[in-house]
Amino acid sequence: MVRAADQTRRRARTSVWLEGKTSRGAAEASRGSAPRGNGQPSGLDRDRITGATVHLLDAEGLAKFSMRRLAAELDVTAMSLYWYVDTKDDLLELALDAAYGELRLPDPESGADWRDQLRELATGYRDLLVRHPWVSPLAGTFLNIGPHYLDFLLTVQRVVRRTGLPPDALGGAISAVFQFVYGFGTIEGHFVRRCAAAGVSQDEYVRQAMARVERTPELGELVAESGMAPRAGGTVEELRERDFSFALDLLVAGIEAKVPGRT
């Protein structure tokens, strides 16, 4: 088992997925239960610990997460968790990749239209970011080289290859779509959680905010002209869906326009 003093003397860790980044207990767990009698807690495995981590992050948020809190949730000692991971960051990486495992990935070789598959991937990624608001800060912190994320990335690349774009343009197309989705989903996820924490609906929250903005004449005019306020009697969620779909359509149209030979 990794001792706290040993951890502090180690070099900074980069990723749980890189060679040598798993603890002895994690390696044993990957082969099944470790032998009894060596101090390893019974009834635990890495999957159970990772699942509990995802649950706690959803329920309480990233800021409140700790190994002690996780141990209490699992009814074990905090030190027992170190049979399976060396650090809290390792566990957060595992939870992040487990979240990516929730994505439903289309088959790029199915013959389906690449536009529909790209929209499906973008919508699924957005839903993931909203469902798990802690995913976006972790995705911006870690290397994202876990198996589930790599499956997602490979599927995205295979779909975008079918657009007809030249190879040197594929990365830019992927960035345009999925960095947009990352930003949209991150803001949406935090907004939804903020409303829930305040005990108000999304519509009421926006009405209060717009009432404050509209008291400033110049800003009120800007809001009215730009369509930032709720439009045509729709709910905040309906308008957000409309905006997301329209923005995604613009990105798809931009990809089509950049395909060589397209008139």
C-alpha positions as protocol buffer text, in pm:
chain_id: "A"
residue {
  index: 1
  type: MET
  ca { x: 0 y: 0 z: 0 }
}
residue {
  index: 2
  type: VAL
  ca { x: 123 y: 351 z: -83 }
}
residue {
  index: 3
  type: ARG
  ca { x: 203 y: 556 z: 224 }
}
residue {
  index: 4
  type: ALA
  ca { x: 130 y: 929 z: 239 }
}
residue {
  index: 5
  type: ALA
  ca { x: 495 y: 1006 z: 314 }
}
residue {
  index: 6
  type: ASP
  ca { x: 603 y: 810 z: 7 }
}
residue {
  index: 7
  type: GLN
  ca { x: 357 y: 1003 z: -209 }
}
residue {
  index: 8
  type: THR
  ca { x: 499 y: 1341 z: -110 }
}
residue {
  index: 9
  type: ARG
  ca { x: 851 y: 1232 z: -211 }
}
residue {
  index: 10
  type: ARG
  ca { x: 745 y: 1121 z: -558 }
}
residue {
  index: 11
  type: ARG
  ca { x: 772 y: 1330 z: -870 }
}
residue {
  index: 12
  type: ALA
  ca { x: 455 y: 1503 z: -987 }
}
residue {
  index: 13
  type: ARG
  ca { x: 225 y: 1254 z: -1154 }
}
residue {
  index: 14
  type: THR
  ca { x: 91 y: 1318 z: -1503 }
}
residue {
  index: 15
  type: SER
  ca { x: -176 y: 1054 z: -1563 }
}
residue {
  index: 16
  type: VAL
  ca { x: -310 y: 737 z: -1407 }
}
residue {
  index: 17
  type: TRP
  ca { x: -309 y: 585 z: -1756 }
}
residue {
  index: 18
  type: LEU
  ca { x: 67 y: 618 z: -1815 }
}
residue {
  index: 19
  type: GLU
  ca { x: 305 y: 333 z: -1742 }
}
residue {
  index: 20
  type: GLY
  ca { x: 387 y: 294 z: -1376 }
}
residue {
  index: 21
  type: LYS
  ca { x: 96 y: 507 z: -1259 }
}
residue {
  index: 22
  type: THR
  ca { x: -104 y: 233 z: -1089 }
}
residue {
  index: 23
  type: SER
  ca { x: -59 y: 127 z: -731 }
}
residue {
  index: 24
  type: ARG
  ca { x: 14 y: -229 z: -627 }
}
residue {
  index: 25
  type: GLY
  ca { x: -344 y: -270 z: -508 }
}
residue {
  index: 26
  type: ALA
  ca { x: -483 y: -135 z: -837 }
}
residue {
  index: 27
  type: ALA
  ca { x: -275 y: -382 z: -1033 }
}
residue {
  index: 28
  type: GLU
  ca { x: -397 y: -664 z: -811 }
}
residue {
  index: 29
  type: ALA
  ca { x: -754 y: -544 z: -846 }
}
residue {
  index: 30
  type: SER
  ca { x: -728 y: -543 z: -1225 }
}
residue {
  index: 31
  type: ARG
  ca { x: -654 y: -917 z: -1208 }
}
residue {
  index: 32
  type: GLY
  ca { x: -936 y: -979 z: -962 }
}
residue {
  index: 33
  type: SER
  ca { x: -946 y: -976 z: -584 }
}
residue {
  index: 34
  type: ALA
  ca { x: -611 y: -961 z: -416 }
}
residue {
  index: 35
  type: PRO
  ca { x: -519 y: -1237 z: -176 }
}
residue {
  index: 36
  type: ARG
  ca { x: -676 y: -1206 z: 168 }
}
residue {
  index: 37
  type: GLY
  ca { x: -463 y: -1153 z: 472 }
}
residue {
  index: 38
  type: ASN
  ca { x: -243 y: -880 z: 326 }
}
residue {
  index: 39
  type: GLY
  ca { x: -443 y: -591 z: 469 }
}
residue {
  index: 40
  type: GLN
  ca { x: -648 y: -525 z: 161 }
}
residue {
  index: 41
  type: PRO
  ca { x: -1013 y: -447 z: 244 }
}
residue {
  index: 42
  type: SER
  ca { x: -1266 y: -702 z: 126 }
}
residue {
  index: 43
  type: GLY
  ca { x: -1567 y: -602 z: -83 }
}
residue {
  index: 44
  type: LEU
  ca { x: -1388 y: -325 z: -270 }
}
residue {
  index: 45
  type: ASP
  ca { x: -1267 y: -305 z: -627 }
}
residue {
  index: 46
  type: ARG
  ca { x: -1167 y: -25 z: -856 }
}
residue {
  index: 47
  type: ASP
  ca { x: -1500 y: -22 z: -1043 }
}
residue {
  index: 48
  type: ARG
  ca { x: -1699 y: 13 z: -722 }
}
residue {
  index: 49
  type: ILE
  ca { x: -1474 y: 294 z: -599 }
}
residue {
  index: 50
  type: THR
  ca { x: -1494 y: 473 z: -934 }
}
residue {
  index: 51
  type: GLY
  ca { x: -1873 y: 441 z: -942 }
}
residue {
  index: 52
  type: ALA
  ca { x: -1901 y: 585 z: -592 }
}
residue {
  index: 53
  type: THR
  ca { x: -1674 y: 871 z: -696 }
}
residue {
  index: 54
  type: VAL
  ca { x: -1901 y: 957 z: -989 }
}
residue {
  index: 55
  type: HIS
  ca { x: -2203 y: 946 z: -758 }
}
residue {
  index: 56
  type: LEU
  ca { x: -2041 y: 1178 z: -502 }
}
residue {
  index: 57
  type: LEU
  ca { x: -1922 y: 1423 z: -766 }
}
residue {
  index: 58
  type: ASP
  ca { x: -2275 y: 1441 z: -906 }
}
residue {
  index: 59
  type: ALA
  ca { x: -2432 y: 1484 z: -563 }
}
residue {
  index: 60
  type: GLU
  ca { x: -2186 y: 1723 z: -397 }
}
residue {
  index: 61
  type: GLY
  ca { x: -1962 y: 1869 z: -666 }
}
residue {
  index: 62
  type: LEU
  ca { x: -1589 y: 1868 z: -727 }
}
residue {
  index: 63
  type: ALA
  ca { x: -1500 y: 2121 z: -456 }
}
residue {
  index: 64
  type: LYS
  ca { x: -1636 y: 1902 z: -175 }
}
residue {
  index: 65
  type: PHE
  ca { x: -1487 y: 1576 z: -295 }
}
residue {
  index: 66
  type: SER
  ca { x: -1220 y: 1413 z: -81 }
}
residue {
  index: 67
  type: MET
  ca { x: -1085 y: 1067 z: -15 }
}
residue {
  index: 68
  type: ARG
  ca { x: -1222 y: 1083 z: 339 }
}
residue {
  index: 69
  type: ARG
  ca { x: -1569 y: 1169 z: 211 }
}
residue {
  index: 70
  type: LEU
  ca { x: -1550 y: 885 z: -42 }
}
residue {
  index: 71
  type: ALA
  ca { x: -1435 y: 642 z: 227 }
}
residue {
  index: 72
  type: ALA
  ca { x: -1731 y: 739 z: 444 }
}
residue {
  index: 73
  type: GLU
  ca { x: -1965 y: 679 z: 151 }
}
residue {
  index: 74
  type: LEU
  ca { x: -1818 y: 331 z: 102 }
}
residue {
  index: 75
  type: ASP
  ca { x: -1798 y: 264 z: 478 }
}
residue {
  index: 76
  type: VAL
  ca { x: -1425 y: 194 z: 468 }
}
residue {
  index: 77
  type: THR
  ca { x: -1114 y: 375 z: 591 }
}
residue {
  index: 78
  type: ALA
  ca { x: -955 y: 638 z: 368 }
}
residue {
  index: 79
  type: MET
  ca { x: -627 y: 445 z: 367 }
}
residue {
  index: 80
  type: SER
  ca { x: -800 y: 138 z: 225 }
}
residue {
  index: 81
  type: LEU
  ca { x: -869 y: 330 z: -97 }
}
residue {
  index: 82
  type: TYR
  ca { x: -496 y: 350 z: -164 }
}
residue {
  index: 83
  type: TRP
  ca { x: -490 y: -20 z: -247 }
}
residue {
  index: 84
  type: TYR
  ca { x: -656 y: 86 z: -572 }
}
residue {
  index: 85
  type: VAL
  ca { x: -525 y: 435 z: -650 }
}
residue {
  index: 86
  type: ASP
  ca { x: -217 y: 626 z: -548 }
}
residue {
  index: 87
  type: THR
  ca { x: -373 y: 973 z: -534 }
}
residue {
  index: 88
  type: LYS
  ca { x: -704 y: 1155 z: -544 }
}
residue {
  index: 89
  type: ASP
  ca { x: -614 y: 1283 z: -891 }
}
residue {
  index: 90
  type: ASP
  ca { x: -582 y: 926 z: -1015 }
}
residue {
  index: 91
  type: LEU
  ca { x: -932 y: 856 z: -890 }
}
residue {
  index: 92
  type: LEU
  ca { x: -1069 y: 1171 z: -1054 }
}
residue {
  index: 93
  type: GLU
  ca { x: -916 y: 1060 z: -1384 }
}
residue {
  index: 94
  type: LEU
  ca { x: -1084 y: 723 z: -1352 }
}
residue {
  index: 95
  type: ALA
  ca { x: -1418 y: 891 z: -1280 }
}
residue {
  index: 96
  type: LEU
  ca { x: -1372 y: 1121 z: -1578 }
}
residue {
  index: 97
  type: ASP
  ca { x: -1315 y: 831 z: -1813 }
}
residue {
  index: 98
  type: ALA
  ca { x: -1608 y: 641 z: -1661 }
}
residue {
  index: 99
  type: ALA
  ca { x: -1829 y: 937 z: -1749 }
}
residue {
  index: 100
  type: TYR
  ca { x: -1710 y: 926 z: -2110 }
}
residue {
  index: 101
  type: GLY
  ca { x: -1812 y: 562 z: -2109 }
}
residue {
  index: 102
  type: GLU
  ca { x: -2176 y: 675 z: -2087 }
}
residue {
  index: 103
  type: LEU
  ca { x: -2162 y: 819 z: -2440 }
}
residue {
  index: 104
  type: ARG
  ca { x: -2346 y: 626 z: -2709 }
}
residue {
  index: 105
  type: LEU
  ca { x: -2117 y: 612 z: -3011 }
}
residue {
  index: 106
  type: PRO
  ca { x: -2254 y: 569 z: -3363 }
}
residue {
  index: 107
  type: ASP
  ca { x: -2088 y: 332 z: -3609 }
}
residue {
  index: 108
  type: PRO
  ca { x: -1908 y: 545 z: -3870 }
}
residue {
  index: 109
  type: GLU
  ca { x: -1916 y: 250 z: -4113 }
}
residue {
  index: 110
  type: SER
  ca { x: -2294 y: 205 z: -4093 }
}
residue {
  index: 111
  type: GLY
  ca { x: -2360 y: 416 z: -4400 }
}
residue {
  index: 112
  type: ALA
  ca { x: -2549 y: 682 z: -4203 }
}
residue {
  index: 113
  type: ASP
  ca { x: -2504 y: 1045 z: -4305 }
}
residue {
  index: 114
  type: TRP
  ca { x: -2196 y: 1196 z: -4142 }
}
residue {
  index: 115
  type: ARG
  ca { x: -2396 y: 1510 z: -4060 }
}
residue {
  index: 116
  type: ASP
  ca { x: -2644 y: 1314 z: -3853 }
}
residue {
  index: 117
  type: GLN
  ca { x: -2368 y: 1123 z: -3677 }
}
residue {
  index: 118
  type: LEU
  ca { x: -2175 y: 1441 z: -3601 }
}
residue {
  index: 119
  type: ARG
  ca { x: -2489 y: 1597 z: -3453 }
}
residue {
  index: 120
  type: GLU
  ca { x: -2546 y: 1281 z: -3248 }
}
residue {
  index: 121
  type: LEU
  ca { x: -2193 y: 1294 z: -3107 }
}
residue {
  index: 122
  type: ALA
  ca { x: -2214 y: 1666 z: -3034 }
}
residue {
  index: 123
  type: THR
  ca { x: -2553 y: 1633 z: -2863 }
}
residue {
  index: 124
  type: GLY
  ca { x: -2435 y: 1338 z: -2655 }
}
residue {
  index: 125
  type: TYR
  ca { x: -2124 y: 1527 z: -2544 }
}
residue {
  index: 126
  type: ARG
  ca { x: -2333 y: 1830 z: -2448 }
}
residue {
  index: 127
  type: ASP
  ca { x: -2573 y: 1610 z: -2247 }
}
residue {
  index: 128
  type: LEU
  ca { x: -2276 y: 1454 z: -2066 }
}
residue {
  index: 129
  type: LEU
  ca { x: -2137 y: 1795 z: -1966 }
}
residue {
  index: 130
  type: VAL
  ca { x: -2477 y: 1903 z: -1834 }
}
residue {
  index: 131
  type: ARG
  ca { x: -2541 y: 1576 z: -1650 }
}
residue {
  index: 132
  type: HIS
  ca { x: -2196 y: 1583 z: -1488 }
}
residue {
  index: 133
  type: PRO
  ca { x: -2084 y: 1949 z: -1445 }
}
residue {
  index: 134
  type: TRP
  ca { x: -1756 y: 1830 z: -1290 }
}
residue {
  index: 135
  type: VAL
  ca { x: -1650 y: 1672 z: -1621 }
}
residue {
  index: 136
  type: SER
  ca { x: -1560 y: 2001 z: -1789 }
}
residue {
  index: 137
  type: PRO
  ca { x: -1303 y: 2122 z: -1530 }
}
residue {
  index: 138
  type: LEU
  ca { x: -1147 y: 1775 z: -1511 }
}
residue {
  index: 139
  type: ALA
  ca { x: -1136 y: 1746 z: -1892 }
}
residue {
  index: 140
  type: GLY
  ca { x: -942 y: 2073 z: -1893 }
}
residue {
  index: 141
  type: THR
  ca { x: -702 y: 1947 z: -1625 }
}
residue {
  index: 142
  type: PHE
  ca { x: -607 y: 1592 z: -1723 }
}
residue {
  index: 143
  type: LEU
  ca { x: -463 y: 1435 z: -2037 }
}
residue {
  index: 144
  type: ASN
  ca { x: -784 y: 1256 z: -2138 }
}
residue {
  index: 145
  type: ILE
  ca { x: -619 y: 936 z: -2257 }
}
residue {
  index: 146
  type: GLY
  ca { x: -845 y: 685 z: -2085 }
}
residue {
  index: 147
  type: PRO
  ca { x: -999 y: 407 z: -2297 }
}
residue {
  index: 148
  type: HIS
  ca { x: -1352 y: 546 z: -2308 }
}
residue {
  index: 149
  type: TYR
  ca { x: -1238 y: 892 z: -2411 }
}
residue {
  index: 150
  type: LEU
  ca { x: -1013 y: 746 z: -2678 }
}
residue {
  index: 151
  type: ASP
  ca { x: -1309 y: 547 z: -2815 }
}
residue {
  index: 152
  type: PHE
  ca { x: -1505 y: 872 z: -2833 }
}
residue {
  index: 153
  type: LEU
  ca { x: -1219 y: 1057 z: -3002 }
}
residue {
  index: 154
  type: LEU
  ca { x: -1161 y: 780 z: -3255 }
}
residue {
  index: 155
  type: THR
  ca { x: -1532 y: 776 z: -3345 }
}
residue {
  index: 156
  type: VAL
  ca { x: -1531 y: 1154 z: -3390 }
}
residue {
  index: 157
  type: GLN
  ca { x: -1226 y: 1134 z: -3617 }
}
residue {
  index: 158
  type: ARG
  ca { x: -1374 y: 855 z: -3828 }
}
residue {
  index: 159
  type: VAL
  ca { x: -1699 y: 1050 z: -3873 }
}
residue {
  index: 160
  type: VAL
  ca { x: -1522 y: 1375 z: -3965 }
}
residue {
  index: 161
  type: ARG
  ca { x: -1298 y: 1193 z: -4215 }
}
residue {
  index: 162
  type: ARG
  ca { x: -1614 y: 1115 z: -4412 }
}
residue {
  index: 163
  type: THR
  ca { x: -1690 y: 1486 z: -4465 }
}
residue {
  index: 164
  type: GLY
  ca { x: -1450 y: 1510 z: -4758 }
}
residue {
  index: 165
  type: LEU
  ca { x: -1226 y: 1764 z: -4588 }
}
residue {
  index: 166
  type: PRO
  ca { x: -852 y: 1732 z: -4658 }
}
residue {
  index: 167
  type: PRO
  ca { x: -649 y: 1565 z: -4381 }
}
residue {
  index: 168
  type: ASP
  ca { x: -490 y: 1890 z: -4263 }
}
residue {
  index: 169
  type: ALA
  ca { x: -835 y: 2040 z: -4201 }
}
residue {
  index: 170
  type: LEU
  ca { x: -980 y: 1758 z: -3991 }
}
residue {
  index: 171
  type: GLY
  ca { x: -835 y: 1878 z: -3661 }
}
residue {
  index: 172
  type: GLY
  ca { x: -972 y: 2227 z: -3713 }
}
residue {
  index: 173
  type: ALA
  ca { x: -1319 y: 2094 z: -3793 }
}
residue {
  index: 174
  type: ILE
  ca { x: -1319 y: 1875 z: -3481 }
}
residue {
  index: 175
  type: SER
  ca { x: -1202 y: 2168 z: -3267 }
}
residue {
  index: 176
  type: ALA
  ca { x: -1467 y: 2401 z: -3408 }
}
residue {
  index: 177
  type: VAL
  ca { x: -1750 y: 2161 z: -3326 }
}
residue {
  index: 178
  type: PHE
  ca { x: -1640 y: 2014 z: -2997 }
}
residue {
  index: 179
  type: GLN
  ca { x: -1486 y: 2322 z: -2841 }
}
residue {
  index: 180
  type: PHE
  ca { x: -1817 y: 2494 z: -2913 }
}
residue {
  index: 181
  type: VAL
  ca { x: -2002 y: 2204 z: -2748 }
}
residue {
  index: 182
  type: TYR
  ca { x: -1760 y: 2208 z: -2454 }
}
residue {
  index: 183
  type: GLY
  ca { x: -1826 y: 2576 z: -2390 }
}
residue {
  index: 184
  type: PHE
  ca { x: -2201 y: 2552 z: -2443 }
}
residue {
  index: 185
  type: GLY
  ca { x: -2241 y: 2242 z: -2226 }
}
residue {
  index: 186
  type: THR
  ca { x: -2015 y: 2378 z: -1951 }
}
residue {
  index: 187
  type: ILE
  ca { x: -2212 y: 2700 z: -1917 }
}
residue {
  index: 188
  type: GLU
  ca { x: -2543 y: 2517 z: -1937 }
}
residue {
  index: 189
  type: GLY
  ca { x: -2442 y: 2260 z: -1676 }
}
residue {
  index: 190
  type: HIS
  ca { x: -2328 y: 2520 z: -1426 }
}
residue {
  index: 191
  type: PHE
  ca { x: -2637 y: 2733 z: -1489 }
}
residue {
  index: 192
  type: VAL
  ca { x: -2870 y: 2439 z: -1426 }
}
residue {
  index: 193
  type: ARG
  ca { x: -2688 y: 2353 z: -1103 }
}
residue {
  index: 194
  type: ARG
  ca { x: -2686 y: 2718 z: -994 }
}
residue {
  index: 195
  type: CYS
  ca { x: -3064 y: 2741 z: -1038 }
}
residue {
  index: 196
  type: ALA
  ca { x: -3116 y: 2419 z: -845 }
}
residue {
  index: 197
  type: ALA
  ca { x: -2895 y: 2542 z: -561 }
}
residue {
  index: 198
  type: ALA
  ca { x: -3087 y: 2871 z: -548 }
}
residue {
  index: 199
  type: GLY
  ca { x: -3420 y: 2688 z: -543 }
}
residue {
  index: 200
  type: VAL
  ca { x: -3560 y: 2870 z: -847 }
}
residue {
  index: 201
  type: SER
  ca { x: -3654 y: 2758 z: -1196 }
}
residue {
  index: 202
  type: GLN
  ca { x: -3433 y: 2845 z: -1490 }
}
residue {
  index: 203
  type: ASP
  ca { x: -3708 y: 3068 z: -1629 }
}
residue {
  index: 204
  type: GLU
  ca { x: -3746 y: 3261 z: -1304 }
}
residue {
  index: 205
  type: TYR
  ca { x: -3370 y: 3302 z: -1273 }
}
residue {
  index: 206
  type: VAL
  ca { x: -3349 y: 3450 z: -1624 }
}
residue {
  index: 207
  type: ARG
  ca { x: -3651 y: 3677 z: -1563 }
}
residue {
  index: 208
  type: GLN
  ca { x: -3483 y: 3819 z: -1254 }
}
residue {
  index: 209
  type: ALA
  ca { x: -3154 y: 3868 z: -1439 }
}
residue {
  index: 210
  type: MET
  ca { x: -3318 y: 4033 z: -1740 }
}
residue {
  index: 211
  type: ALA
  ca { x: -3520 y: 4266 z: -1517 }
}
residue {
  index: 212
  type: ARG
  ca { x: -3194 y: 4388 z: -1366 }
}
residue {
  index: 213
  type: VAL
  ca { x: -3025 y: 4427 z: -1705 }
}
residue {
  index: 214
  type: GLU
  ca { x: -3318 y: 4612 z: -1860 }
}
residue {
  index: 215
  type: ARG
  ca { x: -3299 y: 4883 z: -1593 }
}
residue {
  index: 216
  type: THR
  ca { x: -2990 y: 5004 z: -1777 }
}
residue {
  index: 217
  type: PRO
  ca { x: -3129 y: 5165 z: -2096 }
}
residue {
  index: 218
  type: GLU
  ca { x: -2834 y: 5087 z: -2324 }
}
residue {
  index: 219
  type: LEU
  ca { x: -2820 y: 4724 z: -2212 }
}
residue {
  index: 220
  type: GLY
  ca { x: -3196 y: 4686 z: -2237 }
}
residue {
  index: 221
  type: GLU
  ca { x: -3181 y: 4796 z: -2602 }
}
residue {
  index: 222
  type: LEU
  ca { x: -2895 y: 4558 z: -2671 }
}
residue {
  index: 223
  type: VAL
  ca { x: -3079 y: 4265 z: -2514 }
}
residue {
  index: 224
  type: ALA
  ca { x: -3393 y: 4340 z: -2714 }
}
residue {
  index: 225
  type: GLU
  ca { x: -3204 y: 4366 z: -3044 }
}
residue {
  index: 226
  type: SER
  ca { x: -2979 y: 4064 z: -2991 }
}
residue {
  index: 227
  type: GLY
  ca { x: -3251 y: 3826 z: -2877 }
}
residue {
  index: 228
  type: MET
  ca { x: -3066 y: 3743 z: -2555 }
}
residue {
  index: 229
  type: ALA
  ca { x: -3391 y: 3756 z: -2356 }
}
residue {
  index: 230
  type: PRO
  ca { x: -3649 y: 3474 z: -2382 }
}
residue {
  index: 231
  type: ARG
  ca { x: -3823 y: 3502 z: -2718 }
}
residue {
  index: 232
  type: ALA
  ca { x: -4169 y: 3422 z: -2848 }
}
residue {
  index: 233
  type: GLY
  ca { x: -4290 y: 3297 z: -2511 }
}
residue {
  index: 234
  type: GLY
  ca { x: -4055 y: 2997 z: -2511 }
}
residue {
  index: 235
  type: THR
  ca { x: -3898 y: 2856 z: -2199 }
}
residue {
  index: 236
  type: VAL
  ca { x: -3527 y: 2892 z: -2131 }
}
residue {
  index: 237
  type: GLU
  ca { x: -3476 y: 2524 z: -2210 }
}
residue {
  index: 238
  type: GLU
  ca { x: -3666 y: 2549 z: -2540 }
}
residue {
  index: 239
  type: LEU
  ca { x: -3472 y: 2855 z: -2648 }
}
residue {
  index: 240
  type: ARG
  ca { x: -3143 y: 2693 z: -2550 }
}
residue {
  index: 241
  type: GLU
  ca { x: -3228 y: 2387 z: -2760 }
}
residue {
  index: 242
  type: ARG
  ca { x: -3310 y: 2612 z: -3053 }
}
residue {
  index: 243
  type: ASP
  ca { x: -2984 y: 2806 z: -3018 }
}
residue {
  index: 244
  type: PHE
  ca { x: -2775 y: 2491 z: -2985 }
}
residue {
  index: 245
  type: SER
  ca { x: -2932 y: 2330 z: -3292 }
}
residue {
  index: 246
  type: PHE
  ca { x: -2889 y: 2647 z: -3498 }
}
residue {
  index: 247
  type: ALA
  ca { x: -2526 y: 2692 z: -3395 }
}
residue {
  index: 248
  type: LEU
  ca { x: -2453 y: 2328 z: -3474 }
}
residue {
  index: 249
  type: ASP
  ca { x: -2619 y: 2366 z: -3814 }
}
residue {
  index: 250
  type: LEU
  ca { x: -2393 y: 2665 z: -3883 }
}
residue {
  index: 251
  type: LEU
  ca { x: -2086 y: 2459 z: -3800 }
}
residue {
  index: 252
  type: VAL
  ca { x: -2199 y: 2170 z: -4022 }
}
residue {
  index: 253
  type: ALA
  ca { x: -2268 y: 2415 z: -4305 }
}
residue {
  index: 254
  type: GLY
  ca { x: -1922 y: 2565 z: -4255 }
}
residue {
  index: 255
  type: ILE
  ca { x: -1762 y: 2221 z: -4285 }
}
residue {
  index: 256
  type: GLU
  ca { x: -1959 y: 2152 z: -4604 }
}
residue {
  index: 257
  type: ALA
  ca { x: -1851 y: 2486 z: -4750 }
}
residue {
  index: 258
  type: LYS
  ca { x: -1484 y: 2402 z: -4693 }
}
residue {
  index: 259
  type: VAL
  ca { x: -1494 y: 2067 z: -4874 }
}
residue {
  index: 260
  type: PRO
  ca { x: -1275 y: 2099 z: -5187 }
}
residue {
  index: 261
  type: GLY
  ca { x: -1469 y: 2101 z: -5514 }
}
residue {
  index: 262
  type: ARG
  ca { x: -1801 y: 2183 z: -5352 }
}
residue {
  index: 263
  type: THR
  ca { x: -1992 y: 2450 z: -5539 }
}
